[in-house]
């Protein structure tokens, strides 16, 4: 890969950091909109939004790692959600839609194709969260070697990946600067009969 000229590299860095900032801010926007409607964080509404993100990822052809990353959760929690037959049926249908066929079996996902813009967004959000290239590549349906080749051949993709890595480093540095302790945020379950039913969820 030919290195871009200094001025072009500076422009690429500024642009890439702006794109990553917008991607990472998506989760915050979701939470703010839920709070605006319900007057406080609502766990049921938040879970519904996260499940919708997982369905979107499945419909775009991503596997369990990508669907979990899109939902901002773990693969184990995604698997737990799939114990709900309604959600599992929706995930199977979304995967079949991505594969262009109606006969995908339960738990199967569409075959991976070339990296898409959607998958790149999932990769960058995952990378900005934890800084692990292998984990982020897997979320996008790539091996780490495929991602490395792509970065070498595409300066724009490489710039975005570097911006996400910098974002993760800043986040981790900030986290180390604070004393670790137990943190909770109050959430409200929509089905709770009384205000006293509000509970707490770990970080």
C-alpha positions as CSV (number, residue, x, y, z in Angstrom):
1,X,0.0,0.0,0.0
2,X,1.4,3.4,-0.9
3,X,1.4,5.8,2.0
4,X,-0.7,8.9,1.3
5,X,0.9,12.3,1.1
6,X,1.2,14.1,4.5
7,X,-1.7,16.5,3.9
8,X,-3.9,13.7,2.6
9,X,-3.0,11.6,5.6
10,X,-4.0,14.4,8.0
11,X,-7.3,14.8,6.2
12,X,-7.9,11.0,6.3
13,X,-7.1,10.9,10.1
14,X,-9.5,13.8,10.9
15,X,-12.3,12.2,8.7
16,X,-11.7,8.7,10.2
17,X,-11.9,9.9,13.8
18,X,-15.1,11.8,13.0
19,X,-16.7,8.7,11.5
20,X,-15.6,6.5,14.5
21,X,-16.9,9.1,16.9
22,X,-20.3,9.0,15.2
23,X,-20.4,5.2,15.2
24,X,-19.4,4.9,18.9
25,X,-22.0,7.5,19.8
26,X,-24.9,5.4,18.4
27,X,-25.4,3.4,21.6
28,X,-25.5,6.6,23.6
29,X,-28.1,8.1,21.3
30,X,-30.3,4.9,21.7
31,X,-30.1,5.2,25.5
32,X,-30.9,9.0,25.4
33,X,-33.9,8.4,23.2
34,X,-35.2,5.7,25.4
35,X,-34.8,7.9,28.5
36,X,-36.5,10.8,26.7
37,X,-39.6,8.6,26.1
38,X,-39.8,6.8,29.4
39,X,-38.3,9.5,31.7
40,X,-35.6,7.1,32.9
41,X,-33.6,4.2,31.5
42,X,-35.9,1.3,30.7
43,X,-34.4,-2.2,30.5
44,X,-37.2,-3.7,28.5
45,X,-37.0,-1.0,25.9
46,X,-33.3,-1.2,25.7
47,X,-33.3,-4.9,25.2
48,X,-35.9,-4.5,22.4
49,X,-33.5,-2.0,20.6
50,X,-30.5,-4.3,21.1
51,X,-32.5,-7.3,19.7
52,X,-33.5,-5.2,16.7
53,X,-29.8,-4.4,16.1
54,X,-29.0,-8.1,16.2
55,X,-31.8,-8.8,13.7
56,X,-30.4,-6.1,11.4
57,X,-27.0,-7.6,11.5
58,X,-28.4,-11.1,10.7
59,X,-30.3,-9.7,7.8
60,X,-27.0,-8.2,6.5
61,X,-25.4,-11.6,6.6
62,X,-23.3,-11.4,9.8
63,X,-22.9,-14.4,12.1
64,X,-23.4,-14.7,15.8
65,X,-20.3,-12.6,16.6
66,X,-21.4,-9.8,14.4
67,X,-25.0,-9.9,15.6
68,X,-23.8,-9.8,19.2
69,X,-21.4,-6.9,18.4
70,X,-24.2,-5.0,16.7
71,X,-26.4,-5.5,19.8
72,X,-23.5,-4.3,22.0
73,X,-23.7,-7.5,24.0
74,X,-22.0,-10.9,24.3
75,X,-22.6,-14.0,22.2
76,X,-23.7,-15.9,25.3
77,X,-26.4,-13.3,25.9
78,X,-27.5,-13.5,22.3
79,X,-27.7,-17.3,22.6
80,X,-29.8,-16.8,25.7
81,X,-32.2,-14.4,23.8
82,X,-32.5,-17.1,21.1
83,X,-34.2,-19.4,23.7
84,X,-37.2,-17.2,23.0
85,X,-38.8,-19.0,20.1
86,X,-40.2,-15.8,18.6
87,X,-36.8,-14.1,18.6
88,X,-35.1,-17.2,17.3
89,X,-37.6,-17.5,14.4
90,X,-37.0,-13.8,13.6
91,X,-33.2,-14.4,13.6
92,X,-33.5,-17.5,11.4
93,X,-35.7,-15.6,8.9
94,X,-33.3,-12.6,8.9
95,X,-30.4,-14.9,8.1
96,X,-32.4,-16.6,5.4
97,X,-33.2,-13.2,3.9
98,X,-29.5,-12.4,3.8
99,X,-28.8,-15.7,2.0
100,X,-31.6,-15.1,-0.4
101,X,-33.3,-18.3,0.5
102,X,-36.1,-19.4,2.8
103,X,-34.7,-22.7,3.8
104,X,-32.0,-21.7,6.3
105,X,-32.1,-24.1,9.3
106,X,-32.4,-22.9,12.9
107,X,-29.3,-21.3,14.2
108,X,-27.7,-21.0,10.7
109,X,-26.6,-17.8,9.2
110,X,-26.1,-16.7,5.6
111,X,-22.7,-17.4,4.0
112,X,-20.2,-14.6,4.4
113,X,-19.4,-12.5,1.4
114,X,-17.0,-9.6,0.8
115,X,-16.8,-6.9,3.5
116,X,-19.7,-4.5,3.3
117,X,-20.1,-1.0,4.7
118,X,-22.4,-2.3,7.4
119,X,-19.9,-5.0,8.5
120,X,-17.1,-2.4,8.5
121,X,-19.2,-0.3,10.9
122,X,-19.6,-3.3,13.2
123,X,-15.9,-4.0,13.0
124,X,-15.0,-0.4,14.0
125,X,-17.5,-0.2,16.8
126,X,-16.2,-3.5,18.2
127,X,-12.6,-2.4,17.9
128,X,-13.3,1.0,19.5
129,X,-14.9,-0.8,22.5
130,X,-12.1,-3.3,23.3
131,X,-9.2,-2.7,20.9
132,X,-8.8,-6.3,19.9
133,X,-8.3,-6.7,16.2
134,X,-9.1,-10.4,16.2
135,X,-12.4,-10.0,18.0
136,X,-13.4,-7.1,15.7
137,X,-12.4,-9.0,12.5
138,X,-14.5,-12.0,13.7
139,X,-17.5,-9.7,14.3
140,X,-17.3,-8.6,10.6
141,X,-16.9,-12.2,9.4
142,X,-13.2,-11.8,8.6
143,X,-10.1,-13.5,9.8
144,X,-7.4,-11.3,11.3
145,X,-5.2,-12.2,8.2
146,X,-8.0,-11.0,5.9
147,X,-8.3,-7.8,7.8
148,X,-4.6,-7.2,7.6
149,X,-4.6,-7.7,3.8
150,X,-7.5,-5.3,3.5
151,X,-5.7,-2.7,5.6
152,X,-2.6,-3.0,3.4
153,X,-4.6,-2.6,0.2
154,X,-7.0,0.1,1.3
155,X,-5.7,3.3,2.9
156,X,-9.2,4.4,3.9
157,X,-10.1,1.2,5.7
158,X,-6.7,1.3,7.4
159,X,-7.3,4.9,8.5
160,X,-10.6,4.0,10.0
161,X,-9.2,1.0,11.8
162,X,-6.3,3.1,13.2
163,X,-8.9,5.7,14.4
164,X,-10.9,3.0,16.2
165,X,-7.7,1.6,17.8
166,X,-6.8,5.1,19.1
167,X,-10.3,5.5,20.4
168,X,-10.0,2.2,22.4
169,X,-6.6,3.3,23.8
170,X,-8.0,6.6,25.0
171,X,-10.9,4.8,26.6
172,X,-8.7,2.3,28.4
173,X,-6.4,5.0,29.6
174,X,-9.3,6.9,31.0
175,X,-10.6,3.8,32.7
176,X,-7.3,3.1,34.3
177,X,-7.2,6.6,35.6
178,X,-10.3,6.0,37.8
179,X,-10.4,3.7,40.8
180,X,-12.4,0.6,40.0
181,X,-15.4,-0.1,42.0
182,X,-19.0,-1.3,41.7
183,X,-21.1,0.8,39.5
184,X,-24.8,0.6,38.9
185,X,-27.4,2.5,36.8
186,X,-31.0,2.5,37.8
187,X,-33.3,1.0,35.1
188,X,-37.0,0.7,34.8
189,X,-38.9,-2.3,33.5
190,X,-41.9,-1.3,31.4
191,X,-44.0,-4.1,32.9
192,X,-43.3,-3.1,36.5
193,X,-46.6,-2.3,38.3
194,X,-45.2,0.4,40.5
195,X,-42.2,2.8,40.7
196,X,-40.7,0.8,43.5
197,X,-40.1,-2.0,41.0
198,X,-37.2,-0.2,39.4
199,X,-34.0,-2.2,39.8
200,X,-30.4,-1.9,39.2
201,X,-28.2,-3.4,36.5
202,X,-24.5,-3.9,36.7
203,X,-22.1,-2.0,34.3
